[in-house]
Amino acid sequence: MNLTMPILVGVILGLGVYALIRALMPSRRSAVAQVARIDAMRARGAAYESARPTQDTGRLGSLRAEVGARVAEFYRQQGWEQRSLRADLAVLDRSWERFLATKVLLAAAGLIFGPFLFAVVYTMGFGRSPVVPVWLALACAALFFFLPDLEVRRDAAEKRRDLRRVIGAYLDLVSMSLAGGRGLPEALMAAAEVSDGWANQRIRNALSDARITGVSQWQALGALGEELGVEELKDLSASLALVADDGAKVRESLASRAETMRHRELAEIEGSAGEKSQSMLVAQLLLCAGFLVFLIFPAAMRVFQV
């Protein structure tokens, strides 16, 4: 029994070291991994100019940049695309390398925090087994590694809701511009220039890049929807590509799509309000139950003592 636990710990650590070595060793990549690596390198080269002014400075910044570049290269070698996570970072306008560096550095901090937590518990007289700090270190490292994912997904969901609201108003403005006699390209750009919010800026930049590169503006909106993970922009691009030559059909399509988005937003708001009402009701019931226990407890203690 005394030798079972050390053997088990050694086997687990050996498997962990073997898995780490296998992950870091360059292996033969499949065609899918090669294509994903080429696409990632192309996207990195396209975004280099925009990301250069926001580089980290100082010793910690250089360390973070180096770690992020190495981890990103490892992801490219393995063919891990992480498309949904990249879309979330694109919505938040954050760098992929900085995000990966944050994850790795937090995991390293978790490896230190686990034994420190064990030392605190050990001084209190709990958990004297030598296996506990190992499990605490691994658990804290895994928890800290995935914490940035939760934060990014939460913030990206909020910004996507704001973006959908802006898209609904944007479609109404485009429809009104078309009714005023403007062409579709002019109406799309004019509606994007109404406000200086971040959503309108992203749409305006996409339309301006479309003029420079020579692609149609609805294709640029579809590419923006693909980058940000917003299905409404991709659907808008597909519908405009079908009816771009008929102004009346474009106005009808945009008006109906804007109305649909408003109804969907109202349904989401009503559902959120219903959930909050249910939460308030549960909180009130718990408060009433606690108050009743507070009233009944003295009388019950007297009865049981008698």
N, C-alpha and C positions, 0 to 999 in steps of 0.2 A: 504493500500500500504506500510505503514511503517513497518507492522508486517510480510509482505510476505517474504521479504528477510531474516530476522533472522530465520524464520521457515524453509525456504528452506535450509539455511546453516546448521541448526541443523539436518535436515533430512539427508543431504549428509554426515555430519560427523558421525551421528549415523550408517548409512549404512557402512561407512568405518570401524568404530570400530567393527561392527558385522562381517564383512568379515574378518578382521584381526584375531578376536578371533576364528572364524570357521577354518581359515587356520592354526592357531597355536595349536588348540585342537587336540589331537590324536584321529583319527577316525578309523573305521574298514576298513582295506585295502583289496583290492581284490587280487585274485591269481596273476594277472599280476604285481601288485604293489609289492607283496611279492617276486616274482621271480626277479624283477628288483632290489629290495633292496639287495637280496642275491648276485646277480652278481656284484653290485656296491661295496659291502663289500669285495668280493673276489678280485676285481680289486684294491681296496684300499690296501688290504693286500699284493698283489703282488708288488705294486709300492711303498711300504713303505720304503724299503731299499734304493731304488734309490733316493727317495725324502728326506731322512733324512739329507744328508749333506748340503742341500740347505735351511734348516729351517731358519726362521727369528730370529734375536737376538734383545735384547733390549725390552723396555716396549712396544713400538709401534709394534714391531714384534710379541711379545707374544699376544698382543691384536688382531692383525690381524689373527694370527693362531687360536686363540680361536673362533673368529667370523666365520672364514672360516669353522672350524670343526662343529660348531653348524648349520650353514646354509646348509652345505653338508649333515648333518644328517637329517635336515628337508626335503631336497630334496629326500633323500632315503626313508623317511617315507611316503612321498606323492607319490612315484613311478615315479618321474620326471627324465627321463633318460638323455635327452638332448644329444643324440648321435652325432649329427652333430657338436655341440659346443665342445663336448669332443674330437672329432676327430681333430677339429681345434687346440685345446690346445695341443693335442699329437703331431701334426706337429710342433708346436712352442716350444715343450718341456717345457710346463708350467704346474703348478699344478692346479688341479681343485679347491682345497680349497682356494688357494691364489686368484684365479680369482673370486670366490664367495665373498670372503672378500672384495676385491676391489670394487665390485659392490655395496655391502651393505654400505660400508664406503662412497663411492661417493654419494649414495642416501641420506645418513644422511647429508653430506655436502650440497647437494641440498636443503634440508629442511631449512638449515640456510641461504643459499645464496638467496632464494626467498624473504623472508622478508627484507633482507639487500638491495636487489635491489628495493623493494618497498619503503624502507626508502629514497633511493637516489632519486627515482622518486617523492616521496611525498615532499621532500624539494624543488623540482623544480616547485611545484604547480600542478602536474598531479595526477590523481587517488587517490581521497580522500575517496573512499569507503572502509569500513573495510573488505569486502569480498576479495578484490584484493590480499592482502598478503597470504591468504589461498590458493587461486588458483595458485599464483606464486610459493609458496613452493611446492605444489603437482606437478606442471608442471616441475619445476627444478629437483625435486627428481626423477621423471620418466625419464627425459632426461638424468640425470647423471647415472641412473641405467643401461640404455641401451647403453651408450657410450662405455664401454669396449667390448660389443658384436661386435659393428661395427669395432673397432680396431682389434680385434682378427680375424674376418672373412676377413678383408682386408689383414692382414699380412699372414694369412694361405693360402689365394689364391695365393699370390706371391710365397710362399715357395713351394706350390704344383706345380706351373709352373716350378720352378727350379728342383723339384724332377722328373717331367715327362721328362725333358730334360736329366737328368742323367740316367733315366731308359732306354731311347732310346739308349744312348751310351753303357749302361751296357749290353743290349741285343746283340748289335753288338760284344762286347768283349766275351760274352759267346758263341756266334755262332762261332767266330774265334777259341776259345779254343777247342770247340768240333771238329772243322775241323782239329785241330792239333793233335787229338787223345786222348784227355782227356775225362774222364767220366763226366756225368752231375753234380754230386755233387762237384767234383773238379773244374769243369769249373765255376760253380756258385760262389764258394768261391774265386777262383783266380781272376775273374773279379771284385769282390767287393774289393779286396785288392789293386787294381791299384791306387786308390786315397784315400786321407784322408778327403775328404769333408764330410759334415754332412749327406748327403744322402747315400753315400757309407758306412759310419759308421753305420747308421741305418740298412741297408741291411746286413752288415757283422755281426752285433750283433744278428740279427734275425737268420741268418744261424748258428752262433755259438751256440745260445740257442737251435736250432733244434738238433744239435749233442748231446747236453747234455740231453735233454728231450726225445730223441729217436723218434721224429716225422720226417717226410720227409721234405726236404728243401723247396719244392714247397708249402707244407702246411704252413710252416713258413712264406713264402712270402705272401701267401693269408691272414694269420693272421695279418701280418704287414699292408697289404692294407686295411683290415677291421679296424684296429686301426687308421690309418691315413686318412681314407676316400678316398683312391686312387683306382679308378676302374681298372687302368691298371695292378696293382699288383695282384688284385683278378682274372682278366682275364688270366694273365700269369700263375698263380697257377693252374687254371682250365685246361688250355691247356697243361701244363707240366704233369699234372696228367693223361691226356689221352694218351700222346705219350712219356712218360718217358722211355719206354723200347726200343724205336727205335731211334737211334742216328740221322739217316738221316731226319726223320720226325721232330725231335726236332730242328735241324739246320734250316730246311725250315720254321718251325713255328716261330722261333725266328727272322729270317731274315725278313720275311714278316711282323711280328708285329713291328719290329723296323722301317721298311720303312713306315708303316702306321702312326706310331707316328711322324716320321719326316714330312710327308705330312701334318698331322694335325697341327703340330707346325708352319709350313710355312704358312698354311692358317690362323692361328690365328695372326701371325705377319703381314701378308698382310692386314687382317681386321683391326688390330690396327693402322697400318700406314694409311689406308683409313680414319678411324675416325679422326685421328690427322690432316690429310689434309683437311677434311671438317671443322674441328674446326678452322684451320688457315684461310680458305677461309671466314668463317663467321666473324672472327676477322678483316680481311682486309676490308670486306664490311662495317662493322661498323665504322672502322677508316675512310674510304672514305666518308661515310655519315656524320660523324662528321665534317670532313674537309669542305665538301660542305656547311653544315649549318654555319660553321664559316665564310665562304666567303660570303654567301648570306645574313646573318643576318644584317650587317650594311646597305646594300643597301635597304633591306626590311624596316628597321626602318625609313630610310629617306623617302621612298615612303609613308609610312603610316603617318608620321608626316606632310608631305606636303598635 
